[in-house]
Amino acid sequence: MKKQIRSITGIAGMLLAGALPVAAGTVTYNYGDVSSGASPAGSPPWVQAIFSDTAPDTVQLTLSAGNLTGNEFVSCWYFNLNPGMNPAGLTFAVSSTGGAFAGPTIKTGADGYKAGPDGKFDLMLSFATGGDNSARFTSGDSITFDITGISGLTADDFNQLSTTAGGSGAYPSAAHIQDIPPDGGSGWVNPTATILSRSTDQRVPDASTTIALLGTSLVAIQGLRRKLKVK
C-alpha cells in the first residue's frame, strides 16, 4: 500500500514539474497536383504548408513558396478544420516571416470558401495580387502563424477533406498560383502527399489539466492513507 502512495505522489510531482511527456503531431502538405488550369513551371512541390503542435491548444502553421519560379505567386490558400470545431473561433498571430510581401487577409467560416473546382473549405488566406514581387507571395517567401482560440486544438484538426462542390473531388487543401509562364496563366494546386508524424516531447500540460490530475492524485493518496489507518 505504501508503494502505491509513493507512486501516486511521484506522478503528482511530475505533473507539477511539467515532466510528463506529451504527444506532438505534425501535418505536412506538399503541393504537386493540379486540379485545374496550368502547372507551375518549377519542380513540385511548388509550395508547402506545415501544421505543428507547439503548446496545449496551440498550432503553428508555416506557409512557404520555395519552388515557384519567375513571377509566379500564391493569391490564396485554403484549408479545412475538424467539423466538430467552429473555425470562427480561431485566432491567427504572425510569429515570423521570410522575404518581402504584404500580409494576407484571413477569413474563416464552415464550408464558406470555394477554391476553383476543388470544393468548399473552412479557411481562406488571401495574398496580394497587385503590384510587383515585393508585395506578392512569391518564390522564397514564407510566413508562420500561431493559431489559437479553440480548446483542444491540434495539428491533426487541420487534416480534413473539403466538402465536395461541383464534382471535382475532396481535398485537404488548395492553393491558387498565378502568373504562370508562358502566358501568365493560373492553376489550382493540391497536396500530392500528406505527411503525418508524431513525436513525444516534454511540454508542460495546460493549467486546467494539471490541476485536475493533481486533485485526483491527492484524493487517491488520502483514500489510501485512511485504509492504512483502518488496517
KAZI-V460468 format. One record per pair of residues at least 12 apart in sequence whose ideal C-beta (glycine too) atoms are under 7 Angstrom apart, sorted by sequence separation. I is the first residue (numbers start at 1). J is the second residue. If there is no record, write none. Layout:
I & J
I & J
This chain:
32 & 44
49 & 61
50 & 62
110 & 122
160 & 172
176 & 188
177 & 189
32 & 45
109 & 122
159 & 172
31 & 45
32 & 46
49 & 63
63 & 77
92 & 106
108 & 122
174 & 188
175 & 189
30 & 45
31 & 46
108 & 123
31 & 47
48 & 64
174 & 190
31 & 48
47 & 64
107 & 124
173 & 190
30 & 48
47 & 65
48 & 66
90 & 108
173 & 191
29 & 48
106 & 125
171 & 190
172 & 191
29 & 49
88 & 108
46 & 67
47 & 68
87 & 108
88 & 109
104 & 125
105 & 126
28 & 50
45 & 67
46 & 68
87 & 109
104 & 126
172 & 194
44 & 67
87 & 110
104 & 127
26 & 50
27 & 51
43 & 67
26 & 51
42 & 67
26 & 52
42 & 68
101 & 127
102 & 128
42 & 69
47 & 74
101 & 128
25 & 53
40 & 68
41 & 69
24 & 53
41 & 70
41 & 72
40 & 72
102 & 135
100 & 134
101 & 135
78 & 113
87 & 122
101 & 136
159 & 194
87 & 123
101 & 137
78 & 115
159 & 196
101 & 141
80 & 121
81 & 122
99 & 140
121 & 162
79 & 121
80 & 122
81 & 123
99 & 141
120 & 162
78 & 121
79 & 122
98 & 141
99 & 142
119 & 162
120 & 163
79 & 123
98 & 142
118 & 162
119 & 163
78 & 123
97 & 142
119 & 164
120 & 165
78 & 124
97 & 143
119 & 165
76 & 124
77 & 125
96 & 144
76 & 125
94 & 143
95 & 144
117 & 166
119 & 168
129 & 178
76 & 126
95 & 145
118 & 168
76 & 127
94 & 145
95 & 146
114 & 165
117 & 168
119 & 170
75 & 127
93 & 145
111 & 163
119 & 171
74 & 127
92 & 145
93 & 146
118 & 171
121 & 174
75 & 129
92 & 147
118 & 174
90 & 147
91 & 148
91 & 149
90 & 149
115 & 174
89 & 149
90 & 150
116 & 176
89 & 150
71 & 133
73 & 136
74 & 137
73 & 137
73 & 138
85 & 150
72 & 138
71 & 138
72 & 139
68 & 138
69 & 139
118 & 188
68 & 139
117 & 188
65 & 137
85 & 157
116 & 188
118 & 190
65 & 138
115 & 188
65 & 139
66 & 140
65 & 140
82 & 157
65 & 141
81 & 157
81 & 158
64 & 142
80 & 158
82 & 160
63 & 142
79 & 158
81 & 160
36 & 116
62 & 142
63 & 143
80 & 160
35 & 116
36 & 117
80 & 161
35 & 117
62 & 144
80 & 162
35 & 118
61 & 144
60 & 144
61 & 145
60 & 146
61 & 147
58 & 146
59 & 147
58 & 148
57 & 148
80 & 172
57 & 150
57 & 151
59 & 153
79 & 173
57 & 152
59 & 154
78 & 173
57 & 153
59 & 155
78 & 174
77 & 175
76 & 176
53 & 154
74 & 175
75 & 176
53 & 155
74 & 176
52 & 155
74 & 177
75 & 178
51 & 155
72 & 177
73 & 178
73 & 179
51 & 158
72 & 179
71 & 179
72 & 180
68 & 177
70 & 181
49 & 173
27 & 155
47 & 175
25 & 154
26 & 155
27 & 156
25 & 155
25 & 156
27 & 158
46 & 177
27 & 159
35 & 168
40 & 177
41 & 180
40 & 180
41 & 181
38 & 180
29 & 172
46 & 189
29 & 173
31 & 175
38 & 185
40 & 187
45 & 192
37 & 185
38 & 186
39 & 187
44 & 192
55 & 203
37 & 186
38 & 187
56 & 205
57 & 206
37 & 187
56 & 206
36 & 187
37 & 188
36 & 188
34 & 187
35 & 188
34 & 188
34 & 189
35 & 190
33 & 189
33 & 190
31 & 189
31 & 190
33 & 192
31 & 191
32 & 192
30 & 191
31 & 192
29 & 191
30 & 192
30 & 193
29 & 194
27 & 194
28 & 195
27 & 196
26 & 197
25 & 197
25 & 198
23 & 198
24 & 199
23 & 200
24 & 201
21 & 200
22 & 201
21 & 201
21 & 202
22 & 203
19 & 202
22 & 205
20 & 205
18 & 204
18 & 205
15 & 205
15 & 210
15 & 213
16 & 214
15 & 214
12 & 214
12 & 217
11 & 217
12 & 218
8 & 217
8 & 220
9 & 221
8 & 221
5 & 221
5 & 224
4 & 224
1 & 224
1 & 227
1 & 228
